[in-house]
Amino acid sequence: MGNRTRAAIIRSRQITGLDPEVIAELVGLIGPLWQERHQAALASRPRRRAVGAGAKHKLVFVDRLLATLVHLRHGATHDVLACWFDVDRSTITRAISEVRPLLAQQGCTIAAGLRLRTLAEVVDHLGKNEKTGIIDGTEIRVRRPAAGRKDRDKFISGKNKQNAVKSMVLTDADGRLLYCSPAEPASCADITHARKLGLVRLLSDGPAVEILADAGYQGLGAQTGGRVVTPPHRKFKKNAPEWYEEIHEQRRKAHSSRRIRVEHGIAHLKNWRALARHHGRREHMSDTIQAVAALLSHQQAVTPRGR
């Protein structure tokens, strides 16, 4: 790819989903990590030639990063990207498989030099800044597992009646992404997923933090000393008085209006076509989800009003 074409791609946010300054920061941040891994892989096996000898990469790191961004943003296939970057399809596949995990490891950017990589760090951040967190689960449709595969039914979503994986998203009260969990099969309930991630233990032993959640997390409030707030229960299931229906609806709407920001955060994630529907290997979904969350949060930190 020529320098003029590369520069045009970097300048276009419609192509990469990111501003040029964000891409420049990613090159400086991810580039050394990729080079270090590459050199370690070369030195880890018996060689007849010195490390660095032989043919050079036709696809430089900047192009590898751009190919990964276009793949995540638009869901472009590896064949199309190979034609665009004038390399073999296997080169694109290798480039994406190398860059995507490095992006996923960066965590969510809150401010310059401040990144949250684990759920424990997120809870501590909310506690120190006295902020409210909002959690919700989101499902991403995946290809149906092959017939005869063990635990094939685990990927079937009871809500959407499709094969999917699930991730727990946590934002602050402004809808800023703070955490995106690794993927679980869609049959895993929201509350079970939160318990597996250790949310109950972190909230019980950590700082006093308010976490808003929907009805799928009812029960966590009692286990965390009221730190997880869910919609109000219905005390009258039949023949409820009119005054009770009115009060219950007002409380339900008030809670919903507070936690709607997490839905906006999930919607921004789903704007990246790789998360609208995943056609690749299900084993890569955790890296894909966390890589997109890292990129989107980095963009939000640079231009908070231009999300």
C-alpha positions, 0 to 999 in steps of 0.5 A, spaced: 500 500 500 502 506 498 503 512 503 498 516 500 493 511 500 495 509 507 494 516 509 487 517 506 485 511 510 488 514 517 484 521 515 478 517 514 474 516 521 468 513 516 473 507 514 477 506 521 472 508 526 477 512 529 480 519 529 488 520 526 490 522 533 487 515 536 491 511 531 497 514 532 497 513 539 495 506 538 501 505 533 506 508 539 502 503 544 501 497 540 507 497 535 512 495 540 508 490 543 507 486 537 515 487 535 517 484 542 512 478 541 515 477 534 522 477 536 520 472 541 517 468 537 523 468 532 528 467 537 524 461 540 525 456 535 532 453 532 534 457 527 540 456 521 540 464 520 540 470 525 534 473 527 532 478 522 535 475 516 531 473 510 525 476 507 522 482 510 514 483 512 510 486 506 505 488 510 508 493 515 505 494 522 501 500 521 497 496 515 496 490 520 493 495 525 489 498 519 487 492 516 484 490 523 480 496 524 477 495 518 475 488 519 472 490 526 469 496 524 466 494 517 466 486 518 470 486 511 472 479 510 479 477 509 479 476 502 477 483 501 482 486 505 487 481 502 486 485 495 485 491 498 492 491 501 495 487 496 497 481 500 495 474 501 489 472 505 493 468 510 497 474 511 491 478 513 488 472 517 495 472 521 495 480 522 488 480 525 490 474 529 496 478 532 493 485 533 486 483 536 489 480 542 494 486 543 488 491 543 484 487 547 489 487 553 489 494 553 482 495 557 478 501 557 481 508 557 478 513 562 483 518 561 490 519 558 494 514 562 488 511 565 486 504 563 481 499 567 483 492 565 479 488 570 473 488 574 476 489 580 480 496 577 473 498 575 470 497 582 475 501 585 475 507 580 467 507 581 468 507 589 474 512 589 470 517 585 463 516 588 460 514 581 454 510 579 456 504 575 451 500 570 451 493 568 447 489 563 448 483 558 449 483 551 448 478 546 452 477 539 449 472 534 455 467 532 455 461 527 451 454 530 456 449 532 457 443 528 452 437 529 455 432 534 459 437 538 459 436 545 455 442 549 452 444 542 446 447 546 450 451 551 450 457 545 442 457 544 439 463 547 433 462 551 431 470 550 432 470 542 432 463 540 438 463 536 446 461 537 449 467 541 455 468 546 454 473 552 458 479 555 457 483 561 458 491 559 459 496 565 458 503 564 458 509 568 452 514 569 454 518 563 454 511 558 462 511 558 465 504 557 468 502 563 469 494 562 467 489 557 467 482 560 470 475 556 464 472 552 460 466 555 455 461 552 448 465 551 445 460 555 448 463 561 444 467 565 446 474 567 446 473 574 450 467 573 455 471 569 456 476 574 457 471 579 462 468 575 466 474 574 466 475 582 462 481 582 458 479 588 465 478 592 468 485 589 462 489 591 461 485 598 469 486 600 470 493 596 468 500 597 461 502 597 459 503 590 452 503 587 450 499 581 444 499 577 442 493 573 435 490 570 431 485 572 436 479 570 440 481 576 435 481 581 438 477 587 444 480 587 442 486 591 441 482 597 448 478 596 451 485 596 448 489 601 444 493 597 449 495 592 446 492 586 439 496 585 434 492 581 427 494 578 422 494 584 418 487 585 411 487 584 407 485 591 401 485 588 401 480 582 393 480 581 388 485 583 393 490 584 390 497 587 390 503 582 394 507 587 399 501 587 400 500 580 401 508 579 407 508 584 410 501 581 410 504 574 413 511 577 418 507 580 420 502 574 420 508 570 425 512 574 430 506 575 429 505 567 431 512 566 437 512 570 440 505 567 438 507 560 445 509 559 448 502 559 444 501 553 447 507 549 454 504 551 452 497 548 449 501 542 455 504 540 459 497 541 454 494 536 455 500 531 462 496 530 460 490 525 464 485 528 459 485 534 453 486 530 454 478 528 460 474 528 462 470 523 469 467 525 471 462 530 467 463 537 474 462 541 475 469 538 469 472 540 472 475 547 478 478 544 473 481 539 469 484 544 474 487 548 478 489 543 472 493 540 471 496 547 478 498 548 478 502 541 471 505 542 473 507 550 479 510 547 476 514 542 471 517 547 476 519 551 479 523 546 473 526 543 467 525 549 462 529 545 463 526 538 461 519 540 
